[in-house]
Amino acid sequence: MKEFLVYTALRVLLFIGMVGLVVGVWTLLDSDGQVNMIWPVVIAFALSGVASYFLLNRQRDAFARKVEERAARASAAFEERRAREDKE
């Protein structure tokens, strides 16, 4: 659970940072100084997705290992229950 929370929090922070960066650059480049928030959010979503692929690799791997361990334990428990039922 901890790995999930860490990975999710880092993804959210990365997205918020990208929104701030894109809005800041957009404001500097736009002569009106007005920003329609739809496009910066879409651009930030795409950029944060690509950035998280590279920057959050370690956290994603830790989360995947935890999920795999949990699935293996659940599968082993299921097989154990099934073997007990077969004996009866």
N, C-alpha and C positions, 0 to 999 in steps of 0.2 A: 504494500500500500504506500509505503514511504517513497518508493521509486516512482510510482505513478504521480504522486503529488509534486515531487521535485521536477519531473519532466514537464508536467502540465504547467506548473508555475513558471518555469523557464520559457516555455512556449508563449505563454501569455505576456510575460515581460518583453520577450523579443518582439512580439507583434506590436505592443504598445510603443516600444522604442522605434520601430519601423514607421509606425503611423506618425510619430513626432518628427522623425527625420524627413519623411516624404512631405508632410505638411510644411515643414520649414523650408525645404528646397522649393516646393511649389510656390510658396509665398514670395520667396526671393526672386524667382524667375517670372512670376506673373506681375504685369504692370499694374493691374487693378488692386492687387493685394487681397482679393476675395477668393476663397477656396470653397468649391463645391465638394463636400466631404466624401461623396461616393467614390470618386476616382482615387483619391489618396488611400482610402481604406482598401480598395481592390488591389492597388499596386503594393501596399504594405502587406497585404495578405499573401500575395505571390512571393514577394521578396523574403518575408519571414519564413515561409515554407521552404524556400531554397536554402536560406541561411541556417535554419534549424537542422536540415539534412547534414550539413557539414559541422556546425558548431555544437550540436547536441548529440553527437554520435555515441559518446560514452554513456550518457544518461539513458538514451534509447536502448542501448545494449543491456544495461543493467535492468531496465524495466522488462525487456524481452526475456532475460534469464529468469527473472522472478516469476513471470507468467508461465514459462516453460516448466519450472520446478513445481509450481502449484498444479499444473495440469498433469504432470507425472505422478504426483502424490494422489491426486483424485483418481487417476486411472488405476494406480496400484490398489487403492482402497476398493474400487469397483471390482477389480479382478479378484481380490481377496473375498469379498462378499459373494461373488459369483461362485468361487471355488467352494465356499462353505455350503452354499445352497445345493451344489452338485453332489456333495458328500451325503447330504440328508436324504 
